[in-house]
Amino acid sequence: MPLRIEQFPVLSDNYGYLVRDEASGQVACIDTPDADAIAAAMDRLGWGLDLILNTHWHPDHAGGNEALKARFGATIYGPQEVTRIAPLDHPVTAGDTVALGETRFTVIDVGGHTLQHIAYHDAADHVAFVGDSIFPLGCGRMFEGDPVQMWGGLSRIAALPDETRLYCAHEYTAANARFALSVDDAPALKARAQAVFAARERGEWTVPSTVGEEKATNPFLRAPRLAERVGAAGKSDAEAFAAVRRAKDNFKG
């Protein structure tokens, strides 16, 4: 049976996610950006909470762990780095599997934004929860990792089937689109950016996107093709990615 996903905005630009395995009725929360908002969503849905699946340690991803565990008794999975700020019951690393009823999440190493950042991939339902590793038309800042690590994580996301829906943690797409247009003139990007701007004008969400969409239009996944435009001609793929990331960090548009 399919995985039911409930998405809702929290904080200034985060998304909260509750996922329910329809076969068993078990429920997981992907990250804990706002414990009160997550609890309110569960009350509205009439759900309990069995698991918390953290992607990385930042407060807008693990800051609600303690409160939600205290209220619902949920078991918390995530990378070991989560213990820097929050409780964690089961540390997980790349290749591990987390079961939510009949749903199986495979853990993917997408480190770079933080050193131990992970994503959760449900192959049967063609979804991945990617935290701050990749965004529609963007990617996370490298607060802890280096370009080689970050490019490796993005490459693992790009290797998932094109139809895989990517649920990221923030609504950054319009800003990402403005930057993307500054380094890439691909027709597919121009069309997507126009659709993004129109959707945001209507107050619509731009998350999730798909692996196929990101491979076609995301400048960070397209970095090797954009190497000359960003001053990285003849460099490695990771170096081309680093040049695109530097351009984004300095972008003022």
N, C-alpha and C positions, 0 to 999 in steps of 0.2 A: 504494500500500500504506500502511497506517496507521503512525502514529508510536507506538512503544512507550515508555512512561514508567515509569521506576523511581524510586520515592519512598522516602526513608528519613530517620529523625530523626538530627540531628547537634547538637553543642553542647548548650545547655540547652533551647532551644525552637525551633531552626531546622529546616527540612527541606532535604535535598539532593535534587537531581533529575538523573538521567541519562536522556537521550532518544536513542532509536535509530531512524533512518530504516530501516524494514524492507526497502525496495527495494534500498538500497545497502549497508546494514550500517554506515554512518557513525554516529558517536556524538558527542553534545555533552553538556557539563555546564552546567547553568544555575546560574551563580554558583559560588563556591568557598569555602564557609564553613569547611570542614575538609578539608584536602588528604589527610590520612591516611585519614579515613573514606571519602572519595570513591574513593581508590585501592583501598581494601579492597573496596568495592562493585564496582568494575570487575574486580578479580581474581576475586571470587565469580561474576560473570556471564561472565567470559572475554572481556571487551570491551577494545578500545583506546579512545583518546580523540582525536578529530579537532578538535573545536572547544570553546572555552569562551565562553559567552555571559553577559557581566556585565550586570546591571541598573543598578548604581550603585557608588560607590567605597567604601562602608563596609567595614571589615575583615572583617565576617562575611559579605561578599558577594564580595570580591575578594582577600581575604588569602591564599588558596591558589593564586593564579595562578602565581606564580613556581615553586613546587614541582611543580605538575602539568605545567607547560610543560616543565620540566627533565626530568621522568620520561617524559612521553608525546609531547612535541613538538607539543602542540596549538596551534592558531592561536586567538588571543584577540580577540574582538569585544566592544565595549562603548562607552559614552559616554567622551568625552575625559577627563572628571573622574577616571576610574579611574587615570590615570597619577599621581595624587597619592600613591598608595601601592603600585602594582603595575604590572607590564608589560602593555602593550596593543599588539596588532599592527595592528588595523583599527578606528579610531574610526567609530562609526555614529551617525546622528541620525534624527529622525522621517522616515518615508517610505522609508528604506533597506530593502533586502531582504537577508537572510542565508540562504544555501542550505546545507542539510545533506542531501546526496544529492538526492533528489527533493522533500524537504520545503522549503517556503519560509516563512521567518519575516519578517513585516513589523514594522518597528520603530515603536513608538508613543511619543510624548512624554507621559510621566506625571510630569513634574517637580513638585517641591514638597517632598517628603521630603528630596531633594537637588535641586540646580538642574537637573541633566541626567539625572535618573532616567528610564529607558526600560523598556518592556515589549516582549515578543516574542510576536506573534500568528501562529498557524498556522491560517489560515481553513479549510483543507481538513479538518483534524482537529478543528476547533472547540475549540482550546485557546489559552490565553494564559498566559505566565509573567510575573507582575506584581511580583515582588520585594516591596518594602515600600510600594507605592503604595496598595493596597487589601487588606484582610483580610476573612474572613468576619465580617460585622457590624461592621467597623471600617475604619480607614485609618491610614496612617503619620503620625507627627508631622511637623510642618513645621519641620525643623531649618534649612533654608536658604531655601526658597521662601516665597511669600505665599499668602493664600487664593485670589486670582484664578487664580494658576498652578495650585495644587493642585486647585481645583474644575474647571478646564479639563481636567486629566489624568483626574480621576474621571469627568467627563462623556464623555470619549473611550472609557473602558472601558465605561460604561453604554450607549454607542451600539453596542457589539458585539452580535451575535445572542444572544438569551436563553439558548440552549443552550451557549454558550461556557463551558468549564470554566476557572476561574481558579485557577492554582497560585501561591500566595503563599509567602513565605519563613519564616513563623513560625506556631506553634500558640498563638494568642492568643484563640481564639474564646469560651471560657467567660467570660473577663474582659470581652471586648467585649459579650457578651450581657447581662451584669449592668448595664453602662452603658446599653445600648440600651433596656432595660426602664425605666430611670429617666427617659427623655425621650420614649418612644413606647409607646402602648398598643394598637397594631394587633394584631388577633387572629393574623395570620400571624406576627408577631414572637414573640408569646407561645408559639405552637406550636413555632416553630423553636428558641427558647431552651430549652424543655423537652427537645427532642430533643438539643440540644447538651450540656446538663448530663448527660443520661443516657449519651450516647456517651462523654463524658470519664470518667464514673464507671467505664465498662467498659474504659477505656484505649484507646479508638478515636480515630483521627484525624478531624478535621473539615474537612480540606483534601483535595481542592479543593471549592470551591462553584461555583455558576454565576452568570452575569450576571443571569439571571431571579430567582434567590433573593436576590441583593444588592439589586436594584431594588425588590423587594417588602418587604425587612426591614432593610436596612442604614441606620442613621440618618444617615450621612454622605451617601448618595445621596438619601435622603428629606428632606434638610435644608430645602428650600423648603416642604415640607408641615409641617415642625415649627417653622417660624420663630416663630410666636406663643409656643409652649411654651418656647423658648430665648431669648426677649426680642429677637427680630429681626423682628417684624411690620413689614411695609412695606419691608423691606430687599431688596437684590438677592439673587440665589441664592448668589453667592459670599459675601456678608455673612452669610447664614443658615448656610452651611457653616461659616464662621469661628466663629459662635456655638456651633454644635454641637461643633466642635473644642475651643474653650475650655472648654466644659462637661466634655468628656472629660478634658482635661488636669487639671482640678480635681476630678475624681470620686474619691471615697474608698471607694466600695463594693466 
